[in-house]
Structures are given as structure tokens and as C-alpha cells.
């Protein structure tokens, strides 16, 4: 019997894995090329200036990228806190004010880092592979027939730098992916374990619990034949609360304050309930992408949710749609949290929305439904979102200069347009589009990673 290896399911299942591996290899090669003076000076110096941190003074320079070192990865921004927790947990000297704010970071990621015994560069690779596994799990649940397309869509995004640094996003993504897989297979224990571990990774218990409750209310309103099912959310809410309580109790063994020390620690970054008084950020690069993420969440999210409420569908509820609307509610809530808790500082808004499993769930759900979509509505919403963002940036009084720092914003906009028209394109057009977007995304993510290891302006 002749075996058709090329068309076998086993072979096809390895294609997305190969795509992620090829992306990582391309990322490393391009970053190494940008370290070379001959490449950088000839092709990029005039359009892509870098930053140099000299004794705390960040200056723009036209120099090649610096080499990635474990020391730089371990001592920059939030990574420094995770590295300290990895080594000493929450032990701190009475005179070490900085270490006291480590309580704002949850312990699961540094514990994983400690168990693996990896260096800063090692955890970079580990985080990327954990990210890849998580995306493949989510894609297998929400768009199993479009695994290759799903992989390419995600890898074209200019927001992947967070998965190349010692941050907790990859672990959080993996935990939620495991929870979603448990939900699909009806493995209740795996579902609850995933939520428990996710709540030990990041302090997002209010967002998760609020989204569970709000989503049930949303479906109760839109479906006149549906009863409010409190039992449906009791177990996941309990898992999230128990996970957060375990973190609080674990931290309590290192201090003598209240169980809510992790909330108090957030005030170090100016994170507390307040009325926004001005529009600021911590970097021009992050600002443009944060504005894009905000308008994407509000324009698309509210439009889809309101449309469903107005329809008041009496049809049978589809369980996959439950997660779709849950994800929109989470992303909108995360945007609102950033705005009202950071006093008008948009720092990390795109990280808390576009770099979450819930954004990818939305993307993968639309891949499933893309052939059924009418182009007019999403294109009109895209135009409204993009032009509102441009107007906001131009008149916001912060970071309104249009130069290379806005490439992330441009790439996000191009990705959105390409994603909407993707089902109408032929194979050649798709290949060219993905190739250009992935190449642009890699260069931009390399640029941001260089900013990170250079200890330039904080974009995450």
C-alpha cells in the first residue's frame, strides 16, 4: 500500500510547529544582522535610530543593535523583579524599598524560571516555545481546520516582543490555554487547574471574575429563553479566588502586612483608582500601539456586544460563542482598568489586551466565521478605529510625531485590514501579504527587544 505522506494528517499537524520554529530562526538571524554595522549602517541607520542609556540618560543614536545578554534580560524593568523573586522569593531587607514592590508580581512565573535553572537567554527561548504551544492549543480548540493560517496570523503581529523577555505573559497564556482545552474536552479538573494557575501568575482576578459574571449577564439579556446560570460561574470563580488567596498567603510568609499587600505594591507605579487628568505614556513606541489597542477594544468590542444585545437572539447558545464574548468583555474591561487606574497613562495597555489569550480567541473565532462575514461592517469599523486613533495621537499632546516609533501602529492597522480581506484573497496574494507582514513584524519586534536590552524607554 502506498503511503501519501504529504497529505497525511500527521504531516499536516507538524506544519504549524515548523512555522513557529522558522519564525524563531528568522528572528535570531535578523537580530544578528541588525547587530552588524555593515547591515545596519547601509540599510537601517537613516530610518531606524536606536536608543542608548548612558547613566540613566536615554539618547537616540544611529548605532547597530547591541548583543542580547542574560544580564541585560535579567536586570531590565519587570524582569528585574521576576529575577529577584526567582532567586530570593519575597525576602527583602528593611532598607530595600525597590524589593518591597516585588509583591505586585505574582510568583508562578519566577517559580517556573527557578525550576528550569535557565539563564536570561534560556528563558527567552523557553517563553517563546511556551507561547507557540499555547497558540497551537487555542487554535486547535477554536479553528482546528485553520491551524496554519492561525499560526501565520499570530506571527504577523508586531506585539510579540513580550514573549521574548522574562515576563509572565507566556506562562499566563499557557495556563489559560490549558483551562480552555480542559473546558473543550469536558475535563473539569483541568479547566479549574488552568484557571487556578493563571490566577497565580498575574494579579487579574478582578478582571477574570468580572468577565465571568458580566458574560453570564450578557447572555441572559440577549437570549430571552435563557436563565441566568449562577452555577456555571461558581466553580471557575472559586478556582480564581483560591489561586489569588494562595498567592496572598504565600506572600504573607515574607511580610507582616495585610493579605492585600500585592494591591498596595501597585501604587509604586501610580496604579490606583483615579480620574484621568492627562494623556501620557512611558514611550512613543508603546503609546501608538496602546492607542490602537484602546480604540480596537472600544470600537469593535462595543459594536459587536451591542449588536448582539439588540438582536436578542432566541437561538440555542453555542458554547464557543460564550468564550468569544467573554474575551471581548475581558479586553474592554482591561482597557477601562488601565485608563481609570493609571490616571491617563496608557502604559502597557496593548500588553494587557492584545497580548492575552482572549485576543487570540477572538482572532481564531473570526477565522472560523470569516467566510460568512460581510466586508462592509468590519471595514467601516476598521476605518473608524484607525482614523480615531490617528486623530487621538495627532491631538493628544503626547508622542504626536510621526516617525519610526509609529511603525507598530502602522503594522497593527495593516494586519487588521489584511485579516478582514484574507478570505477573499488567492494563494499568491495571501503568501505575499503574510510574507511582508511577518518580515515587518520581526524587524519591529527586534527593534523593541533591542530597546529592552538597551534599557531604553519602557514600552511594556
C-alpha positions in Angstrom: 0.0 0.0 0.0 1.4 3.4 -1.0 1.6 5.9 1.8 0.7 9.5 0.9 2.9 11.2 3.5 2.4 14.7 2.2 -1.3 14.6 2.6 -1.4 12.6 5.9 -2.9 14.3 8.9 0.3 13.6 10.9 2.4 15.5 8.5 0.0 18.4 8.4 -0.1 18.7 12.1 3.7 19.4 12.1 3.4 22.3 9.7 2.3 24.9 12.3 5.2 23.7 14.6 7.6 24.2 11.7 6.2 27.7 11.1 6.9 28.7 14.7 10.4 27.2 14.5 11.1 29.0 11.2 9.9 32.3 12.8 12.3 31.9 15.8 15.2 31.1 13.5 14.3 34.1 11.2 14.0 36.4 14.3 17.5 35.3 15.6 19.1 35.8 12.1 17.5 39.2 11.5 18.5 40.4 15.0 22.1 39.2 14.5 22.1 41.1 11.1 21.0 44.3 12.8 23.9 43.9 15.2 26.3 44.1 12.2 27.5 47.7 11.4 27.7 46.8 7.7 24.0 45.8 7.6 22.6 48.4 10.0 24.6 51.4 8.6 23.7 50.6 5.0 20.0 49.7 5.2 18.6 51.0 8.5 20.6 53.8 10.0 18.6 56.6 8.3 15.1 55.2 9.1 15.6 53.3 12.4 17.6 55.1 15.0 18.1 53.3 18.3 18.5 54.3 21.9 21.5 54.4 24.2 21.2 54.5 28.0 24.2 56.4 29.5 23.9 56.7 33.3 20.2 56.8 33.1 20.1 59.3 30.2 18.4 57.8 27.2 19.6 59.3 23.9 18.6 58.5 20.4 21.6 57.2 18.4 22.3 55.6 15.0 24.2 52.6 16.2 23.7 48.9 15.4 21.7 46.8 17.9 23.5 45.6 21.0 24.0 41.9 21.7 21.4 40.1 23.8 22.9 39.1 27.1 21.4 37.2 30.0 22.4 40.1 32.4 20.5 42.7 30.4 17.4 40.5 30.2 17.5 39.8 33.9 18.0 43.4 35.1 15.6 45.3 33.0 12.2 46.6 34.1 9.8 44.0 35.4 12.3 41.2 34.6 14.5 42.5 37.4 11.7 41.9 39.9 10.9 38.4 38.5 14.6 37.6 38.6 14.8 38.7 42.2 11.7 36.7 43.2 13.2 33.7 41.4 16.4 33.9 43.5 15.0 35.1 46.9 11.3 34.8 46.6 9.8 37.8 48.5 12.6 38.2 51.1 13.8 41.8 51.3 16.0 44.0 53.5 14.2 46.7 55.5 16.1 49.4 53.7 15.4 47.9 50.2 12.5 50.0 49.0 12.5 48.5 45.5 12.2 44.9 46.7 9.0 45.8 48.6 7.3 46.4 45.3 8.0 42.8 44.2 4.8 41.9 46.0 3.0 43.4 43.0 4.3 40.5 40.9 2.8 37.0 41.3 5.1 34.1 41.9 4.3 31.3 39.4 6.5 32.5 36.5 9.6 33.1 38.7 9.0 29.7 40.3 8.9 28.1 36.8 12.0 30.0 36.0 13.7 28.8 39.1 12.7 25.1 38.4 14.1 25.3 34.9 17.5 26.7 36.0 17.6 28.7 32.8 19.6 31.9 32.3 18.0 35.1 30.9 18.7 34.0 27.3 17.4 30.5 28.1 14.1 31.8 29.5 13.8 33.9 26.3 13.7 30.7 24.2 11.5 28.9 26.8 8.9 31.6 26.8 8.7 31.6 23.0 8.2 27.9 22.9 5.6 28.1 25.6 3.9 30.9 23.6 3.9 28.6 20.5 2.4 25.7 22.3 -0.3 27.9 23.8 -1.3 29.3 20.4 -1.4 25.9 18.9 -3.7 24.7 21.7 -6.0 27.6 21.3 -6.1 27.2 17.5 -6.9 23.5 17.9 -9.9 24.4 20.0 -11.3 27.4 18.1 -10.2 26.9 14.5 -8.9 23.3 14.1 -9.2 23.5 10.3 -7.2 26.7 10.0 -4.1 25.9 12.2 -1.6 27.0 9.6 -3.5 30.3 8.9 -3.9 30.9 12.6 -0.2 30.5 13.2 0.7 32.9 10.4 -1.8 35.5 11.5 -0.4 35.5 15.1 3.2 35.6 13.9 2.5 38.6 11.7 1.6 40.7 14.8 4.0 43.4 15.9 3.2 42.7 19.6 5.3 39.5 20.2 8.3 41.1 22.0 6.7 40.3 25.3 7.2 36.6 24.6 10.9 37.1 24.1 11.6 38.6 27.5 11.5 37.3 31.1 7.9 38.3 31.7 4.9 36.3 32.8 2.8 36.5 29.6 3.8 33.2 28.2 3.0 31.3 31.4 -0.3 33.1 31.8 -1.2 32.3 28.1 -0.3 28.7 28.7 -2.4 28.3 31.8 -5.5 29.8 30.2 -4.9 27.6 27.1 -4.8 24.5 29.4 -8.0 25.7 31.0 -9.7 26.2 27.6 -8.5 22.7 26.5 -10.0 21.2 29.7 -13.2 23.0 29.0 -13.4 21.7 25.5 -12.7 18.1 26.5 -15.0 18.4 29.5 -12.1 17.8 31.9 -13.4 19.9 34.7 -10.4 19.4 36.9 -8.0 20.5 34.1 -10.2 23.5 33.4 -10.2 24.6 37.0 -6.5 23.9 37.4 -5.7 26.1 34.5 -7.7 29.0 36.0 -6.1 28.4 39.4 -2.6 28.5 37.9 -3.4 31.6 35.8 -4.5 33.4 38.9 -1.2 32.5 40.5 0.6 34.1 37.5 -0.8 37.6 37.2 -3.0 39.8 39.5 -6.0 39.7 37.2 -8.5 38.1 39.5 -10.9 41.0 39.3 -10.8 41.1 35.5 -11.4 37.3 35.2 -14.2 37.2 37.8 -15.8 40.3 36.5 -15.7 38.9 32.9 -17.3 35.6 34.0 -20.2 37.4 35.7 -20.6 40.1 33.0 -20.7 37.4 30.3 -23.4 35.5 32.0 -25.4 38.7 32.4 -24.8 39.5 28.7 -26.1 36.1 27.5 -29.1 36.4 29.9 -30.0 39.8 28.3 -29.5 38.7 24.7 -31.4 35.4 24.9 -35.0 35.7 26.2 -35.2 31.9 26.6 -32.1 31.6 28.7 -32.0 31.6 32.5 -29.2 33.2 34.5 -26.9 30.3 35.4 -25.0 31.2 38.6 -23.8 27.6 38.9 -21.9 27.9 35.7 -19.6 30.5 37.1 -19.3 29.4 40.7 -16.5 26.8 40.1 -14.3 29.0 37.9 -14.7 32.0 40.2 -13.8 29.8 43.2 -10.7 28.5 41.4 -9.6 32.1 40.6 -10.2 33.2 44.2 -8.4 30.3 45.7 -5.4 30.8 43.4 -5.2 34.5 44.4 -5.6 33.7 48.1 -2.8 31.1 47.8 -0.6 33.9 46.4 -1.6 36.3 49.2 -0.9 33.7 51.9 2.5 32.7 50.3 3.5 36.4 50.2 2.2 36.8 53.8 5.0 34.5 55.0 7.5 37.2 53.9 5.9 40.2 55.5 3.6 41.2 58.4 1.1 43.4 56.5 -2.3 42.6 55.1 -3.2 39.9 52.6 -3.7 42.7 50.1 -0.1 43.7 50.0 0.1 42.9 46.3 -2.5 45.6 45.7 -0.7 48.1 47.8 2.5 47.4 45.9 0.8 48.5 42.7 0.8 52.1 43.9 4.5 52.2 43.2 3.6 52.6 39.5 0.8 55.0 40.2 -1.8 52.3 39.9 -4.8 53.2 41.9 -8.4 54.4 41.3 -8.2 58.0 39.9 -9.7 60.3 37.3 -7.5 60.7 34.2 -6.1 64.2 34.1 -3.7 64.0 31.2 -2.6 61.6 28.4 0.9 60.2 28.9 2.9 57.0 28.3 6.4 55.7 29.0 7.5 55.5 25.4 6.5 56.8 22.0 6.7 53.2 20.6 4.3 51.9 23.2 2.0 54.9 23.1 0.9 54.5 19.5 0.2 50.8 19.9 -1.7 51.4 23.2 -4.0 54.0 21.5 -4.6 51.5 18.7 -5.5 48.8 21.2 -7.9 51.1 23.1 -9.9 52.1 20.0 -9.9 48.5 18.7 -11.3 47.3 22.0 -13.9 50.1 22.3 -15.0 50.4 18.6 -15.1 46.7 17.7 -15.9 45.3 21.2 -18.8 47.6 22.0 -20.1 47.3 18.4 -20.3 43.5 18.5 -21.7 43.3 22.0 -24.3 46.0 21.4 -25.3 44.4 18.1 -25.9 41.0 19.9 -27.9 42.6 22.7 -30.1 44.4 20.1 -30.7 41.2 18.2 -31.8 39.4 21.4 -31.3 36.0 19.8 -33.6 33.2 20.9 -31.5 30.6 19.2 -29.6 27.9 21.1 -26.4 29.2 22.7 -23.2 28.0 21.1 -20.5 27.3 23.7 -17.7 28.6 21.6 -19.5 32.0 21.3 -19.6 32.1 25.1 -15.8 32.4 25.1 -15.8 34.8 22.2 -17.9 37.4 24.0 -16.1 36.6 27.3 -13.0 37.7 25.5 -14.4 40.9 24.3 -15.7 41.8 27.7 -12.2 41.0 29.2 -10.4 43.2 26.7 -12.8 46.1 27.1 -12.6 45.8 30.9 -8.8 45.6 30.8 -8.7 48.9 28.7 -11.0 50.6 31.2 -8.9 49.4 34.1 -5.8 50.9 32.6 -7.5 54.2 31.9 -9.0 54.7 35.4 -6.3 53.1 37.4 -3.3 54.8 35.8 -4.7 58.3 35.7 -4.5 58.7 31.9 -1.2 56.9 31.5 -1.7 54.3 28.7 1.5 52.4 29.5 1.1 48.6 28.7 -2.5 48.8 27.5 -1.7 46.8 24.4 0.2 44.3 26.5 -2.9 43.8 28.8 -5.2 43.4 25.8 -3.5 42.3 22.6 -1.0 40.0 24.3 -3.6 37.9 26.1 -5.2 34.6 25.3 -8.5 36.3 24.9 -7.4 38.4 22.0 -6.2 35.2 20.2 -9.6 33.6 21.0 -11.3 36.5 19.2 -9.0 36.2 16.2 -9.4 32.4 15.9 -13.2 32.6 16.2 -13.3 35.0 13.3 -11.1 32.7 11.3 -13.9 30.1 11.7 -16.5 32.6 10.7 -14.6 34.6 8.1 -16.3 33.3 5.0 -19.7 34.3 6.5 -18.7 37.9 7.2 -19.9 40.8 5.2 -16.9 43.0 4.4 -18.8 46.3 4.8 -19.2 46.3 8.6 -15.7 45.3 9.6 -14.1 47.7 7.1 -16.2 50.6 8.4 -15.3 49.7 12.0 -11.7 49.5 10.9 -11.8 52.9 9.3 -13.4 54.4 12.4 -10.9 52.7 14.7 -7.8 53.7 12.7 -8.8 57.3 12.0 -9.9 57.8 15.6 -6.6 56.6 16.7 -4.7 58.8 14.3 -6.7 61.8 15.4 -6.1 61.0 19.0 -2.4 60.6 18.5 -2.2 63.8 16.5 -4.1 65.9 19.0 -3.3 64.1 22.3 -0.3 66.2 23.1 2.0 63.2 23.7 4.0 61.4 21.1 2.3 63.1 18.1 5.4 63.0 15.9 5.2 60.5 13.1 8.4 58.6 12.6 9.8 55.1 13.0 8.3 55.0 16.6 4.8 54.6 15.0 5.7 51.6 12.8 4.0 49.3 15.4 0.8 51.3 14.9 1.0 51.0 11.1 1.7 47.3 11.3 -1.3 46.7 13.6 -3.5 48.6 11.1 -2.2 46.7 8.1 -2.7 43.4 10.0 -6.3 44.2 10.7 -7.1 45.1 7.1 -5.3 42.1 5.8 -7.1 39.8 8.2 -10.5 41.2 7.1 -9.9 40.7 3.4 -7.9 37.4 3.9 -10.8 35.0 2.9 -11.2 36.9 -0.4 -7.5 36.6 -1.5 -6.0 34.0 -3.7 -3.0 31.9 -2.6 -0.4 34.2 -4.1 -1.8 37.3 -2.5 -2.0 35.6 0.8 1.6 34.4 0.6 2.9 37.9 -0.3 0.8 39.5 2.4 1.9 37.1 5.1 5.5 37.3 4.0 5.6 41.1 4.1 3.7 41.4 7.4 5.8 38.7 9.1 9.0 40.3 7.9 7.9 43.8 9.1 6.7 42.3 12.4 10.0 40.6 13.0 12.0 43.8 12.3 9.8 45.8 14.7 9.9 43.1 17.4 13.7 43.0 17.1 13.7 46.8 17.4 11.7 46.6 20.6 13.8 43.8 22.0 16.9 46.0 21.4 15.2 48.8 23.3 14.5 46.4 26.1 18.1 45.1 26.4 19.4 48.7 25.9 17.3 49.8 28.9 15.7 52.5 26.8 12.2 53.9 27.2 9.8 51.3 28.7 7.2 50.1 26.1 5.9 47.0 28.1 
